[in-house]
Amino acid sequence: MPQRTPGLTLITGASSGIGAATARLLASRGYPLLLLARRLDRLEALDLPNTLCREADVTDRAALLAAVAEAEARFGPVESLVNNAGVMLLGTVAEQDPEEWDRMLDVNVKGVLNGIHAVVKGMVERRRGTIVNVSSTSGRKTYPSHVAYVGTKHAVHALSENLREELAPHNVRVTLIAPGACNTELQSVTTNEAIKQGFEEWKASIGGVILQPEEVAESIRFALEMPQHVCIRELMLASTNQPV
């Protein structure tokens, strides 16, 4: 168990993948949780103790603020935010529907900022808190047919570092978690079937072994449970056999 009693942790995009795995892990360690996602039934199916589940899209600032206010009235102030919600829609710039760019910018960039906005003022006032932004190796590298997605993830890396500089004098930590290929639903939402097939072929070429959500969740737990004066600024992880 953590050395101190954990405070309320908000996880966005908690209905599947890394978000759900993180919720299960933190709940097992006594964290009170506020879980947000568009699929409320999936959140409730996790059936975790000391947990408030609310349907909320990270693009809806008012919904985020309302959920935070409700959870804080029950569990006390938000101590940690795991900004996990994201969408990956791949395609070449010449062929991809620009509406997919809009969706990724809204969720992957504005959604991250909305999550921060919902909790950061209280953290600064209390001089305590941790913001974990879940990004991707795509925030440091480039990949074929990833132009818009890579752009959003590079933005998350940049805003996280700038936010860390801004909040450091207030004793608030900012951590960036950047996983490589991970066994989540993220690849399945891509509308380009050829790209989906290419991903499966690439995965087979490296032996079929990629990260599991539980492994990424463990890295988030590690960052959260370091003493408040220790900030894991950035943690990039991938399967050992992922070459790029």
C-alpha positions as CSV (number, residue, x, y, z in Angstrom):
1,M,0.0,0.0,0.0
2,P,1.1,3.6,-0.5
3,Q,3.0,5.1,2.5
4,R,0.3,7.8,2.9
5,T,-3.4,7.8,2.4
6,P,-4.0,8.6,-1.3
7,G,-6.3,11.4,-2.2
8,L,-8.9,11.6,-4.9
9,T,-7.6,10.7,-8.4
10,L,-9.4,11.7,-11.6
11,I,-8.9,9.4,-14.6
12,T,-10.3,10.4,-18.0
13,G,-10.9,7.9,-20.7
14,A,-11.3,5.3,-18.0
15,S,-13.7,2.9,-19.8
16,S,-11.0,0.8,-21.4
17,G,-7.4,0.2,-22.1
18,I,-4.8,2.2,-20.0
19,G,-7.5,4.2,-18.2
20,A,-9.4,1.1,-17.0
21,A,-6.2,-0.7,-16.0
22,T,-5.0,2.3,-14.0
23,A,-8.4,2.6,-12.3
24,R,-8.3,-1.1,-11.3
25,L,-4.7,-0.8,-10.0
26,L,-5.3,2.4,-8.0
27,A,-8.5,1.1,-6.6
28,S,-6.7,-2.0,-5.3
29,R,-4.3,0.4,-3.5
30,G,-7.0,2.4,-1.7
31,Y,-7.4,5.4,-4.0
32,P,-10.8,7.1,-4.2
33,L,-11.5,7.7,-7.8
34,L,-13.4,9.9,-10.2
35,L,-13.7,8.0,-13.5
36,L,-14.9,9.8,-16.6
37,A,-15.6,8.5,-20.1
38,R,-18.4,8.6,-22.7
39,R,-19.4,5.0,-22.0
40,L,-20.9,5.1,-18.5
41,D,-21.9,1.4,-18.6
42,R,-18.2,0.4,-19.1
43,L,-17.2,2.5,-16.1
44,E,-19.8,1.1,-13.9
45,A,-18.9,-2.5,-15.0
46,L,-15.5,-2.0,-13.4
47,D,-17.4,-2.1,-10.0
48,L,-14.6,-0.4,-8.1
49,P,-14.9,0.7,-4.4
50,N,-14.8,4.4,-3.4
51,T,-15.4,5.4,-7.0
52,L,-17.7,7.9,-8.7
53,C,-18.4,7.2,-12.4
54,R,-19.7,9.9,-14.7
55,E,-20.4,10.2,-18.4
56,A,-18.3,13.1,-19.7
57,D,-16.5,13.9,-22.9
58,V,-13.2,15.7,-22.3
59,T,-14.2,18.3,-24.9
60,D,-17.1,19.4,-22.6
61,R,-15.5,21.8,-20.0
62,A,-18.7,22.2,-18.1
63,A,-19.2,18.5,-17.7
64,L,-15.7,18.1,-16.4
65,L,-16.1,20.9,-13.8
66,A,-19.4,19.5,-12.7
67,A,-18.0,16.0,-12.2
68,V,-15.0,17.3,-10.3
69,A,-17.2,19.4,-8.0
70,E,-19.4,16.4,-7.2
71,A,-16.5,14.1,-6.5
72,E,-14.7,16.6,-4.3
73,A,-17.8,17.0,-2.2
74,R,-17.7,13.3,-1.6
75,F,-14.0,12.5,-1.4
76,G,-12.2,15.7,-0.8
77,P,-9.9,17.6,-3.3
78,V,-8.5,16.1,-6.4
79,E,-4.9,15.2,-5.6
80,S,-4.0,13.6,-8.9
81,L,-5.2,13.8,-12.5
82,V,-4.5,11.0,-15.0
83,N,-5.2,12.7,-18.4
84,N,-5.7,9.6,-20.4
85,A,-8.5,10.2,-22.9
86,G,-7.3,10.1,-26.5
87,V,-8.2,9.1,-30.0
88,M,-5.9,7.9,-32.9
89,L,-7.2,8.4,-36.4
90,L,-4.6,7.6,-39.0
91,G,-4.2,8.4,-42.7
92,T,-2.1,10.4,-45.2
93,V,-2.6,14.1,-45.3
94,A,-3.7,13.9,-48.9
95,E,-6.4,11.3,-48.2
96,Q,-7.5,11.7,-44.6
97,D,-10.8,13.5,-43.8
98,P,-9.9,16.8,-42.1
99,E,-12.8,16.2,-39.7
100,E,-10.6,13.5,-38.2
101,W,-7.9,16.1,-37.6
102,D,-10.5,18.2,-35.8
103,R,-11.5,15.3,-33.6
104,M,-7.9,14.5,-32.6
105,L,-7.1,18.1,-31.9
106,D,-10.3,18.5,-29.8
107,V,-9.7,15.3,-27.7
108,N,-5.9,14.9,-27.7
109,V,-5.0,18.5,-27.1
110,K,-8.0,20.6,-26.0
111,G,-9.2,17.6,-23.9
112,V,-5.9,17.5,-22.1
113,L,-6.1,21.2,-21.4
114,N,-9.7,20.9,-20.2
115,G,-8.7,18.2,-17.7
116,I,-5.9,20.4,-16.4
117,H,-8.2,23.4,-16.2
118,A,-10.7,21.4,-14.1
119,V,-8.2,20.7,-11.3
120,V,-5.1,22.9,-11.5
121,K,-6.4,26.0,-9.6
122,G,-7.1,23.9,-6.5
123,M,-3.8,22.2,-6.7
124,V,-1.9,25.5,-6.9
125,E,-3.9,26.9,-3.9
126,R,-3.2,23.8,-1.8
127,R,0.4,23.6,-3.0
128,R,0.1,19.9,-3.8
129,G,-1.0,17.7,-6.6
130,T,0.1,15.6,-9.6
131,I,-0.9,15.9,-13.2
132,V,-0.1,12.8,-15.4
133,N,-0.5,13.4,-19.1
134,V,-0.6,10.1,-21.0
135,S,0.9,10.7,-24.4
136,S,2.8,8.4,-26.8
137,T,6.1,7.7,-28.4
138,S,4.5,9.6,-31.3
139,G,5.2,12.7,-29.2
140,R,8.9,12.2,-29.7
141,K,9.1,10.3,-33.0
142,T,7.3,10.2,-36.4
143,Y,5.6,7.3,-38.1
144,P,4.0,6.8,-41.6
145,S,0.4,8.0,-42.0
146,H,0.5,9.6,-38.5
147,V,1.0,13.3,-39.4
148,A,-2.1,14.8,-37.6
149,Y,-1.9,12.3,-34.7
150,V,1.9,12.9,-34.2
151,G,1.1,16.6,-34.2
152,T,-1.3,16.3,-31.4
153,K,1.1,14.1,-29.3
154,H,4.0,16.4,-29.9
155,A,1.7,19.2,-28.6
156,V,1.0,17.2,-25.4
157,H,4.7,16.8,-24.8
158,A,5.4,20.5,-25.3
159,L,2.5,21.7,-23.2
160,S,3.4,19.2,-20.4
161,E,7.0,20.5,-20.2
162,N,5.8,24.1,-20.2
163,L,3.1,23.3,-17.6
164,R,5.7,21.6,-15.4
165,E,7.9,24.8,-15.5
166,E,4.8,26.9,-14.6
167,L,3.6,24.7,-11.7
168,A,7.0,23.7,-10.2
169,P,7.1,26.9,-8.0
170,H,3.7,25.8,-6.6
171,N,4.9,22.3,-5.6
172,V,2.6,20.7,-8.2
173,R,4.1,17.9,-10.3
174,V,3.6,17.3,-14.0
175,T,4.5,13.8,-15.4
176,L,4.4,12.7,-19.0
177,I,3.9,9.0,-19.7
178,A,4.7,8.0,-23.3
179,P,3.9,4.4,-24.2
180,G,4.8,2.7,-27.5
181,A,2.4,0.3,-29.2
182,C,0.0,-1.0,-26.6
183,N,-2.8,-3.6,-26.6
184,T,-5.8,-1.2,-26.4
185,E,-8.8,-0.1,-28.5
186,L,-6.9,2.8,-29.8
187,Q,-5.9,1.2,-33.1
188,S,-9.4,-0.1,-33.7
189,V,-10.9,3.3,-34.2
190,T,-8.8,4.2,-37.2
191,T,-11.1,4.2,-40.2
192,N,-8.4,3.3,-42.8
193,E,-8.6,-0.5,-43.1
194,A,-5.3,-0.8,-44.9
195,I,-3.5,1.0,-42.0
196,K,-5.2,-1.3,-39.5
197,Q,-3.9,-4.3,-41.5
198,G,-0.5,-2.8,-41.8
199,F,-0.3,-2.5,-38.0
200,E,-1.2,-6.1,-37.5
201,E,1.5,-7.1,-40.0
202,W,4.0,-4.9,-38.2
203,K,3.1,-6.4,-34.8
204,A,3.6,-9.9,-36.2
205,S,7.0,-8.8,-37.6
206,I,8.2,-8.0,-34.1
207,G,6.9,-11.2,-32.6
208,G,3.4,-10.0,-31.7
209,V,4.6,-8.7,-28.3
210,I,3.5,-5.2,-27.4
211,L,2.8,-3.4,-24.2
212,Q,-0.2,-4.4,-22.1
213,P,-2.4,-1.7,-20.4
214,E,-1.5,-3.0,-17.0
215,E,2.2,-2.4,-17.6
216,V,1.5,1.2,-18.5
217,A,-0.7,1.6,-15.4
218,E,2.2,0.4,-13.3
219,S,4.3,3.2,-14.6
220,I,1.6,5.7,-13.7
221,R,1.3,4.3,-10.2
222,F,5.1,4.6,-9.8
223,A,5.0,8.3,-10.7
224,L,2.0,9.0,-8.4
225,E,3.5,7.3,-5.4
226,M,6.9,9.0,-5.4
227,P,7.2,11.6,-2.6
228,Q,5.7,14.9,-3.6
229,H,9.1,16.5,-3.8
230,V,10.1,14.0,-6.5
231,C,8.7,14.6,-10.0
232,I,9.1,11.9,-12.7
233,R,9.2,14.4,-15.5
234,E,8.9,12.0,-18.4
235,L,8.7,8.2,-18.7
236,M,8.8,6.6,-22.2
237,L,8.2,2.8,-22.4
238,A,7.7,0.3,-25.2
239,S,8.1,-3.4,-25.7
240,T,11.8,-4.4,-25.8
241,N,11.4,-5.6,-29.4
242,Q,9.8,-2.4,-30.7
243,P,12.6,-0.9,-32.7
244,V,11.2,2.6,-33.3
